Amino acid sequence: MLRGTTLSFIGSGTMAEAMIRGILHEKLISPDAITASGPRPERGQELRGQYGIRAVTDNCEAARVGKIIVLSVKPQTVRKVLPEIREAIAPDDLIISIVAGTPIRVIKKGLGVAKVVRAMPNTPGQVGRGMTVWTATPQVDELGQRQAQAVLSALGKELYVGDEGDLDRATALSGTGPAYVFLFMEALVDAGVHLGFSRRVAQELVYQTMEGAVAIARETGAHPVELRNSVTSPGGTTAEALYQFEKGGLRTVVSKAVWAAYQRSVALGELADE
Ligand SMILES: NC(=O)c1ccc[n+]([C@@H]2O[C@H](COP(=O)([O-])OP(=O)(O)OC[C@H]3O[C@@H](n4cnc5c(N)ncnc54)[C@H](OP(=O)(O)O)[C@@H]3O)[C@@H](O)[C@H]2O)c1
């Protein structure tokens, strides 16, 4: 899918490296067709040594050689980078932005291009188990869409949506989601330690329980309520614990938290115009 093209990353941090690793692992493109740029020469050396790609400190050089350009800098850096690379971008280049909270209109205006893909990955993408939601401008043709899909699938699963507004919704659910899960994990491990388990044992019990719960939900396709009911015996331990979760308003808190994250994502997107 990516053979015969060139791929450049502007910003060569954690997410860029995860994509490079996944793309090369799948042999989607040869290393010499990948260029990554970033301010630190030692980081470039590291990437060159590990993956055999080209690494440079000049963003314009990377932008010039890439036909597909991934914007993988931090949101606060992207404003500086867009005017810097504008002249190095060809009108037909495909831009894939994974920069959180930066709307397509800002990238189109900043680079003077029409073919833009905007994606919202999440942290597990760093280990190839991510969930990335993405959309594209109408000018991105079928080949461009398939190329974007190939690049993004290096982070794990990807899902195309037709409406950019879905990216704010996805930010609140899958983008921010790992933090919700980490918080719940932490609370469970602490509860296990409170019960008297060592932290190591509590962690193992919690991690495996979480992975197992997701696996059974996926494999059976059963609704979570069904799965929950099947382990809730009358007057039993699960019923007692679930009663306390409901009494504490867990469901309402979760709903309010996700809604607040969504509103924050929309507000940050509006600020990006300023
Ligand atoms: N990490 C995630 O799980 C995640 C999830 C969703 C979305 N994202 C989005 O993905 C993007 C990248 O995130 P990340 O976690 O990979 O961040 P990161 O590791 O900090 O990577 C950003 C890279 O940009 C480099 N950089 C700084 N200034 C630059 C400049 N002027 N020109 C070119 N490169 C420059 C940094 O170099 P130095 O280190 O030398 O400063 C760093 O290597 C962000 O916009 C973030 O919102 C990340």
PDBQT file of the ligand as one rigid body, heavy atoms in Angstrom, charges set to zero:
ROOT
HETATM    1  N1  LIG A 301       1.193   9.799  23.184  1.00  0.00    +0.000 N 
HETATM    2  C1  LIG A 301      -0.072   9.443  22.998  1.00  0.00    +0.000 C 
HETATM    3  O1  LIG A 301      -0.548   8.440  23.528  1.00  0.00    +0.000 OA
HETATM    4  C2  LIG A 301      -0.970  10.277  22.107  1.00  0.00    +0.000 A 
HETATM    5  C3  LIG A 301      -2.332   9.975  22.021  1.00  0.00    +0.000 A 
HETATM    6  C4  LIG A 301      -3.141  10.746  21.183  1.00  0.00    +0.000 A 
HETATM    7  C5  LIG A 301      -2.604  11.793  20.457  1.00  0.00    +0.000 A 
HETATM    8  N2  LIG A 301      -1.274  12.058  20.584  1.00  0.00    +0.000 N 
HETATM    9  C6  LIG A 301      -0.735  13.197  19.831  1.00  0.00    +0.000 C 
HETATM   10  O2  LIG A 301       0.415  12.781  19.118  1.00  0.00    +0.000 OA
HETATM   11  C7  LIG A 301       1.327  13.860  19.022  1.00  0.00    +0.000 C 
HETATM   12  C8  LIG A 301       2.705  13.362  19.392  1.00  0.00    +0.000 C 
HETATM   13  O3  LIG A 301       2.670  12.872  20.713  1.00  0.00    +0.000 OA
HETATM   14  P1  LIG A 301       3.900  12.096  21.361  1.00  0.00    +0.000 P 
HETATM   15  O4  LIG A 301       3.391  11.416  22.569  1.00  0.00    +0.000 OA
HETATM   16  O5  LIG A 301       4.616  11.326  20.313  1.00  0.00    +0.000 OA
HETATM   17  O6  LIG A 301       4.810  13.342  21.817  1.00  0.00    +0.000 OA
HETATM   18  P2  LIG A 301       6.387  13.416  21.968  1.00  0.00    +0.000 P 
HETATM   19  O7  LIG A 301       6.946  12.085  22.315  1.00  0.00    +0.000 OA
HETATM   20  O8  LIG A 301       6.693  14.577  22.874  1.00  0.00    +0.000 OA
HETATM   21  O9  LIG A 301       6.854  13.760  20.479  1.00  0.00    +0.000 OA
HETATM   22  C9  LIG A 301       6.891  15.039  19.961  1.00  0.00    +0.000 C 
HETATM   23  C10 LIG A 301       8.202  15.159  19.223  1.00  0.00    +0.000 C 
HETATM   24  O10 LIG A 301       8.241  16.414  18.575  1.00  0.00    +0.000 OA
HETATM   25  C11 LIG A 301       9.581  16.896  18.690  1.00  0.00    +0.000 C 
HETATM   26  N3  LIG A 301       9.613  18.321  18.491  1.00  0.00    +0.000 N 
HETATM   27  C12 LIG A 301       9.616  19.340  19.419  1.00  0.00    +0.000 A 
HETATM   28  N4  LIG A 301       9.682  20.526  18.794  1.00  0.00    +0.000 NA
HETATM   29  C13 LIG A 301       9.726  20.264  17.451  1.00  0.00    +0.000 A 
HETATM   30  C14 LIG A 301       9.806  21.077  16.302  1.00  0.00    +0.000 A 
HETATM   31  N5  LIG A 301       9.829  22.409  16.372  1.00  0.00    +0.000 N 
HETATM   32  N6  LIG A 301       9.845  20.451  15.105  1.00  0.00    +0.000 NA
HETATM   33  C15 LIG A 301       9.804  19.099  14.989  1.00  0.00    +0.000 A 
HETATM   34  N7  LIG A 301       9.726  18.304  16.051  1.00  0.00    +0.000 NA
HETATM   35  C16 LIG A 301       9.685  18.871  17.261  1.00  0.00    +0.000 A 
HETATM   36  C17 LIG A 301      10.007  16.483  20.077  1.00  0.00    +0.000 C 
HETATM   37  O11 LIG A 301      11.398  16.531  20.184  1.00  0.00    +0.000 OA
HETATM   38  P3  LIG A 301      12.078  16.755  21.634  1.00  0.00    +0.000 P 
HETATM   39  O12 LIG A 301      11.693  15.571  22.452  1.00  0.00    +0.000 OA
HETATM   40  O13 LIG A 301      13.520  16.797  21.322  1.00  0.00    +0.000 OA
HETATM   41  O14 LIG A 301      11.532  18.041  22.156  1.00  0.00    +0.000 OA
HETATM   42  C18 LIG A 301       9.432  15.073  20.135  1.00  0.00    +0.000 C 
HETATM   43  O15 LIG A 301      10.325  14.153  19.625  1.00  0.00    +0.000 OA
HETATM   44  C19 LIG A 301       0.818  14.964  19.951  1.00  0.00    +0.000 C 
HETATM   45  O16 LIG A 301       0.268  16.021  19.197  1.00  0.00    +0.000 OA
HETATM   46  C20 LIG A 301      -0.272  14.317  20.750  1.00  0.00    +0.000 C 
HETATM   47  O17 LIG A 301      -1.331  15.198  20.994  1.00  0.00    +0.000 OA
HETATM   48  C21 LIG A 301      -0.448  11.336  21.383  1.00  0.00    +0.000 A 
ENDROOT
TORSDOF 0
